[in-house]
Amino acid sequence: MTYLENRKKFSLFLKEPNPQIVPAGETIFQAGESGNLMYVIQSGSVDIIVGKQVVETADAGHIFGEMALIDHHLRSATAIAKTDCKLVPIDQKRFTFLVQQNPYFAIEVMQVLAERLRHMNDTGISF
């Protein structure tokens, strides 16, 4: 059972009828680009790269790209599909709606941000 299947609050993403299909090896976004979308991975895995180092591999049920959506700064990392992926893009309007309608969604996003920050601090990786 995936992370999303365990989380009732994210069940709507599993039912998303038209996910974005991304083939393995394709760049989803690059560090330094503006970012107006975050993504939920329905299936597949995505490498998150800072500099030339893979700092995380996100799998089905995980989110990525949320920092640029939240703080309106440039992307701090590059995301490349490690395998063929189905992604659900979430824009600012949908993100705001989700946060307003389900505070647990906001808490979950904050937990992801905190985990990533802690990992970066522990490994000495800087943006």
Backbone torsions as a table, in degrees:
resi	resn	phi	psi	omega
1	MET	NA	132.3	-178.0
2	THR	-79.9	167.3	177.2
3	TYR	-53.9	-45.0	-178.7
4	LEU	-65.1	-37.4	179.9
5	GLU	-66.0	-27.3	177.8
6	ASN	-78.9	-15.3	-175.2
7	ARG	-113.0	102.5	-178.2
8	LYS	-57.1	-34.5	-176.7
9	LYS	-65.9	-18.1	179.0
10	PHE	-103.9	6.4	-175.0
11	SER	-60.1	-27.5	179.5
12	LEU	-62.4	-28.2	-179.6
13	PHE	-72.8	-29.9	177.9
14	LEU	-69.5	-25.2	-177.5
15	LYS	-96.7	2.1	-179.9
16	GLU	-55.0	119.7	-171.5
17	PRO	-73.7	-26.1	-174.8
18	ASN	-129.2	68.5	179.6
19	PRO	-67.1	156.9	175.0
20	GLN	-77.6	125.4	179.6
21	ILE	-92.7	125.1	-179.1
22	VAL	-126.4	119.5	179.8
23	PRO	-73.3	154.1	177.6
24	ALA	-53.4	137.5	177.4
25	GLY	90.9	-12.5	-178.7
26	GLU	-79.8	138.5	176.3
27	THR	-79.4	126.4	179.3
28	ILE	-85.7	-45.2	170.4
29	PHE	-156.6	162.0	-178.6
30	GLN	-118.6	149.3	173.8
31	ALA	-55.2	138.9	178.8
32	GLY	94.9	-13.9	177.2
33	GLU	-81.0	156.3	171.4
34	SER	-73.1	153.1	-176.3
35	GLY	-133.4	117.3	177.5
36	ASN	-118.3	13.5	177.7
37	LEU	-136.7	146.1	162.8
38	MET	-115.0	169.7	-174.4
39	TYR	-134.5	145.9	167.8
40	VAL	-110.0	132.7	-179.9
41	ILE	-89.0	114.6	174.5
42	GLN	-77.7	-43.4	177.1
43	SER	-152.9	155.0	-179.4
44	GLY	97.0	-170.5	178.3
45	SER	-143.9	150.8	-174.7
46	VAL	-129.2	129.9	173.6
47	ASP	-86.5	132.4	174.6
48	ILE	-104.4	122.5	-170.9
49	ILE	-121.8	129.5	173.3
50	VAL	-116.5	121.7	-172.5
51	GLY	67.4	-118.0	176.5
52	LYS	-115.6	9.8	-174.1
53	GLN	-106.3	130.3	172.1
54	VAL	-74.2	116.1	-177.9
55	VAL	-98.7	-16.0	179.4
56	GLU	-162.8	146.4	167.8
57	THR	-117.6	113.6	-178.3
58	ALA	-94.3	134.3	-177.2
59	ASP	-113.3	-177.7	179.9
60	ALA	-50.2	132.8	179.7
61	GLY	95.3	-6.4	-179.8
62	HIS	-100.8	160.7	175.5
63	ILE	-110.3	156.7	172.6
64	PHE	-155.4	160.4	-179.6
65	GLY	84.2	8.4	-174.4
66	GLU	-72.6	-29.5	-175.2
67	MET	-59.9	-49.4	-177.8
68	ALA	-65.7	-33.1	177.9
69	LEU	-67.1	-39.3	-176.4
70	ILE	-77.7	-47.0	-173.1
71	ASP	-99.2	-1.9	176.3
72	HIS	59.7	28.3	174.0
73	HIS	-102.6	175.6	178.8
74	LEU	-68.5	157.0	177.9
75	ARG	-59.7	137.0	-179.4
76	SER	-96.8	-7.2	-177.4
77	ALA	-145.3	167.6	174.2
78	THR	-106.4	140.9	177.8
79	ALA	-118.8	125.1	-179.7
80	ILE	-127.8	132.5	178.2
81	ALA	-64.9	118.3	177.9
82	LYS	-77.7	-36.4	176.0
83	THR	-130.0	173.2	172.3
84	ASP	-57.8	135.9	-174.2
85	CYS	-129.3	152.5	165.3
86	LYS	-116.7	120.2	-175.5
87	LEU	-120.1	144.8	173.6
88	VAL	-108.1	108.8	177.9
89	PRO	-76.8	140.3	178.7
90	ILE	-125.1	118.9	179.3
91	ASP	-90.3	177.9	-176.0
92	GLN	-60.2	-42.2	-178.8
93	LYS	-62.0	-46.9	-179.8
94	ARG	-68.0	-39.8	178.2
95	PHE	-59.1	-48.2	179.9
96	THR	-60.3	-42.8	177.7
97	PHE	-60.4	-46.3	-179.5
98	LEU	-61.5	-42.0	179.4
99	VAL	-64.6	-42.0	-179.6
100	GLN	-68.1	-39.1	-176.0
101	GLN	-82.8	-24.3	-176.1
102	ASN	-143.6	91.1	-179.3
103	PRO	-56.9	-25.8	178.4
104	TYR	-66.2	-28.9	174.7
105	PHE	-61.5	-45.8	179.1
106	ALA	-61.9	-41.7	178.9
107	ILE	-62.9	-42.1	179.7
108	GLU	-62.4	-42.5	178.0
109	VAL	-63.6	-41.8	177.9
110	MET	-62.4	-38.7	178.3
111	GLN	-64.3	-40.4	177.2
112	VAL	-61.6	-46.4	179.1
113	LEU	-60.3	-43.6	-179.8
114	ALA	-64.4	-42.6	178.8
115	GLU	-62.2	-42.2	179.9
116	ARG	-67.4	-41.3	178.2
117	LEU	-62.8	-44.2	178.6
118	ARG	-61.6	-42.9	178.7
119	HIS	-61.5	-44.4	179.7
120	MET	-63.0	-42.8	178.4
121	ASN	-64.2	-43.1	-178.3
122	ASP	-66.4	-32.5	-177.5
123	THR	-97.1	-5.0	178.6
124	GLY	75.6	16.6	178.8
125	ILE	-83.1	133.9	176.4
126	SER	-121.4	155.4	-178.9
127	PHE	-86.2	NA	NA
